[in-house]
Amino acid sequence: MNWLALVAQAVDKIPLERMLARRPDNKQRLQELAEILGQSHAKPAETEPEVQPPETNIPQEDIPEKPRFADLGNAGPKVHLESNPQVTSSVSTKETVDYQNREIGKNLLMLQRHCVQKFRIAGRACDCGQSKHLLELEALAEETVGMVDNPDIYYRILDWVHRLGPISTVEHVSSGKYDDLYPAFGNEARDLRKELLGTLDPKALFPPRETVPAEGVEEIKEAE
């Protein structure tokens, strides 16, 4: 028998791609798959344990309390608003109110004059109706409200100040837009002053002169 011819015939019957293709190694693939799966389920590397601060045995009462407003930078001493019986005012409430009324009257008289002059000095706008007199008048009236039982007059003075203030600036005075209104405000100031002090006499703007008792007069004469 011709064995070479028989082998040649068998080779011709086998497809060429099957002869060239390498049969897969299933055993090797299973090993690679097992390694991949083993890595995904492997335990993570051990980390160093967290170091806890050592426990201290300091008593709680010895731990300083954090100040509430430490970040405000206010390290000044606290002032206790307690009344000191050794520091008392010898001025009565009536004397205080009388003084306040005289000061209010002076400012009303000054503003009355400026209103009549339409807030002009030598024909040019002045700032007398802005903060100089109005601010002081407002402060005095607000301060006196809490000292009396019938503060209606002070509230009307405050209303007068609030109405006059916005239109008495240098810009508005220079524009001449409110020249017809300023004298009317001056009349209101006069009426408020009369109601507050009971008179338009300029003497009411100053404290009454202290009278010398009769005994004092005799002592002065004897000394002379």
C-alpha positions as CSV (number, residue, x, y, z in Angstrom):
1,M,0.0,0.0,0.0
2,N,1.2,3.6,-0.8
3,W,1.0,5.4,2.6
4,L,2.1,8.7,1.2
5,A,-0.8,8.8,-1.3
6,L,-3.3,8.0,1.5
7,V,-2.0,10.8,3.7
8,A,-2.2,13.3,0.9
9,Q,-5.8,12.4,0.1
10,A,-6.7,12.9,3.9
11,V,-5.1,16.3,4.0
12,D,-7.0,17.5,1.0
13,K,-10.3,16.6,2.8
14,I,-9.5,18.7,5.9
15,P,-10.3,22.5,5.7
16,L,-7.3,24.7,5.6
17,E,-8.6,27.1,8.4
18,R,-9.0,24.2,10.8
19,M,-5.5,23.1,10.2
20,L,-4.1,26.6,10.8
21,A,-6.4,27.6,13.8
22,R,-5.1,26.8,17.2
23,R,-7.4,25.0,19.5
24,P,-8.2,27.0,22.6
25,D,-6.6,25.9,25.9
26,N,-9.7,25.7,28.1
27,K,-7.7,24.8,31.1
28,Q,-5.6,27.9,30.8
29,R,-8.6,30.2,30.3
30,L,-10.3,28.8,33.5
31,Q,-7.1,29.5,35.4
32,E,-7.0,33.1,34.2
33,L,-10.7,33.6,35.1
34,A,-10.2,32.2,38.6
35,E,-7.3,34.7,39.1
36,I,-9.5,37.6,38.0
37,L,-12.3,36.6,40.3
38,G,-9.9,36.0,43.1
39,Q,-8.5,39.5,42.9
40,S,-11.9,41.1,43.0
41,H,-12.9,39.2,46.2
42,A,-9.5,39.6,47.8
43,K,-9.4,41.2,51.2
44,P,-8.2,44.9,51.2
45,A,-4.8,45.6,52.5
46,E,-4.7,46.1,56.1
47,T,-4.6,49.8,57.1
48,E,-3.0,51.2,60.1
49,P,-5.3,51.5,63.1
50,E,-6.5,55.1,63.9
51,V,-4.6,56.5,66.8
52,Q,-6.9,57.8,69.5
53,P,-5.7,60.6,71.8
54,P,-4.8,59.4,75.2
55,E,-7.4,59.9,77.8
56,T,-6.7,62.5,80.4
57,N,-7.9,62.6,84.0
58,I,-8.4,66.4,84.2
59,P,-11.4,67.2,86.3
60,Q,-14.2,68.9,84.4
61,E,-14.2,71.9,86.7
62,D,-10.6,72.6,85.9
63,I,-11.2,72.9,82.1
64,P,-11.6,76.6,81.3
65,E,-14.8,77.5,79.6
66,K,-14.6,79.1,76.2
67,P,-15.7,82.7,76.2
68,R,-18.9,83.3,74.3
69,F,-17.7,86.3,72.4
70,A,-14.0,85.6,72.2
71,D,-13.9,86.1,68.5
72,L,-15.3,89.7,68.8
73,G,-12.1,91.1,70.2
74,N,-14.0,92.7,73.0
75,A,-11.8,92.3,76.1
76,G,-12.8,95.5,77.8
77,P,-14.3,95.5,81.3
78,K,-18.1,95.1,81.7
79,V,-19.9,98.0,83.1
80,H,-22.7,97.2,85.6
81,L,-25.5,99.7,85.2
82,E,-26.4,99.8,88.9
83,S,-27.6,102.8,90.6
84,N,-25.1,104.3,93.0
85,P,-26.8,106.0,95.9
86,Q,-23.8,108.2,96.5
87,V,-24.1,109.7,93.0
88,T,-27.6,111.3,92.8
89,S,-28.8,114.3,90.9
90,S,-29.9,117.3,92.9
91,V,-31.9,118.6,90.0
92,S,-35.6,117.8,90.1
93,T,-37.6,116.6,87.1
94,K,-39.4,119.9,86.9
95,E,-36.2,121.8,86.8
96,T,-34.9,119.5,84.0
97,V,-38.1,119.9,82.0
98,D,-37.9,123.7,82.4
99,Y,-34.4,123.7,81.2
100,Q,-35.3,121.5,78.2
101,N,-38.2,123.8,77.3
102,R,-35.9,126.9,77.3
103,E,-33.4,125.2,75.1
104,I,-36.2,124.1,72.7
105,G,-37.6,127.6,72.7
106,K,-34.2,129.0,71.8
107,N,-33.9,126.7,68.8
108,L,-37.5,127.5,67.7
109,L,-36.7,131.2,67.9
110,M,-33.5,130.7,65.8
111,L,-35.3,128.6,63.2
112,Q,-38.2,131.0,63.1
113,R,-35.8,133.7,62.1
114,H,-34.1,131.6,59.5
115,C,-37.5,130.6,58.0
116,V,-38.5,134.3,57.7
117,Q,-35.2,134.9,56.0
118,K,-35.8,131.9,53.7
119,F,-32.6,130.3,54.9
120,R,-30.4,132.9,53.2
121,I,-27.6,135.0,54.5
122,A,-26.5,137.9,52.3
123,G,-28.7,136.5,49.6
124,R,-27.0,133.1,49.5
125,A,-28.3,129.8,50.8
126,C,-27.1,128.7,54.2
127,D,-27.1,125.3,55.9
128,C,-28.9,126.5,59.1
129,G,-31.9,124.4,58.3
130,Q,-30.0,121.1,57.9
131,S,-28.4,119.7,61.0
132,K,-27.2,122.6,63.2
133,H,-30.5,123.6,64.8
134,L,-32.9,120.9,63.6
135,L,-30.9,118.1,65.0
136,E,-30.6,119.7,68.4
137,L,-34.3,120.6,68.4
138,E,-35.2,117.0,67.6
139,A,-33.0,115.5,70.3
140,L,-34.3,117.8,73.0
141,A,-37.9,117.1,72.1
142,E,-37.4,113.4,72.0
143,E,-35.6,113.5,75.4
144,T,-38.3,115.4,77.1
145,V,-41.2,113.2,75.9
146,G,-40.5,110.7,78.6
147,M,-40.4,113.3,81.4
148,V,-43.9,114.6,81.2
149,D,-47.4,113.2,81.3
150,N,-48.8,115.2,78.3
151,P,-46.1,115.1,75.6
152,D,-48.4,116.3,72.8
153,I,-46.5,119.5,72.2
154,Y,-43.2,117.7,71.8
155,Y,-44.7,115.3,69.3
156,R,-45.9,118.3,67.3
157,I,-42.5,119.9,67.4
158,L,-41.0,116.7,66.1
159,D,-43.6,116.6,63.3
160,W,-42.6,120.2,62.4
161,V,-38.9,119.3,62.3
162,H,-39.6,116.2,60.1
163,R,-41.6,118.3,57.6
164,L,-39.1,121.2,57.5
165,G,-35.9,119.1,57.3
166,P,-36.2,117.7,53.8
167,I,-37.0,121.0,52.1
168,S,-34.4,123.1,54.0
169,T,-31.3,121.7,52.4
170,V,-28.9,124.0,50.6
171,E,-30.0,122.5,47.2
172,H,-33.7,123.2,47.8
173,V,-33.0,126.6,49.2
174,S,-30.9,127.5,46.2
175,S,-33.6,126.4,43.9
176,G,-36.2,128.8,45.3
177,K,-38.9,126.2,45.0
178,Y,-40.0,126.5,48.6
179,D,-39.5,130.2,49.2
180,D,-43.3,130.6,49.7
181,L,-43.4,127.9,52.4
182,Y,-40.5,128.9,54.6
183,P,-42.3,131.9,56.2
184,A,-45.3,129.7,57.1
185,F,-42.9,127.3,58.9
186,G,-41.6,130.4,60.8
187,N,-45.1,131.2,62.0
188,E,-45.5,127.6,63.2
189,A,-42.3,127.9,65.1
190,R,-43.5,131.0,66.9
191,D,-46.8,129.4,67.8
192,L,-45.1,126.3,69.2
193,R,-42.7,128.4,71.2
194,K,-45.6,130.4,72.7
195,E,-47.5,127.2,73.6
196,L,-44.5,125.6,75.1
197,L,-43.3,128.5,77.2
198,G,-46.6,130.3,77.7
199,T,-45.3,133.5,76.3
200,L,-43.3,135.1,73.5
201,D,-41.3,137.2,75.9
202,P,-37.6,136.5,75.3
203,K,-37.0,136.6,79.0
204,A,-38.7,133.2,79.2
205,L,-35.8,131.7,77.3
206,F,-33.5,132.2,80.3
207,P,-33.7,130.8,83.8
208,P,-35.3,133.0,86.4
209,R,-33.0,135.0,88.6
210,E,-32.7,133.6,92.1
211,T,-34.3,136.0,94.6
212,V,-32.4,136.8,97.7
213,P,-34.4,136.1,100.9
214,A,-35.1,139.0,103.2
215,E,-32.8,137.7,105.8
216,G,-30.0,137.5,103.3
217,V,-30.6,141.1,102.3
218,E,-30.3,142.3,105.9
219,E,-27.1,140.3,106.4
220,I,-25.7,142.0,103.2
221,K,-26.6,145.4,104.5
222,E,-25.0,144.7,107.9
223,A,-21.8,143.5,106.2
224,E,-21.7,146.7,104.2
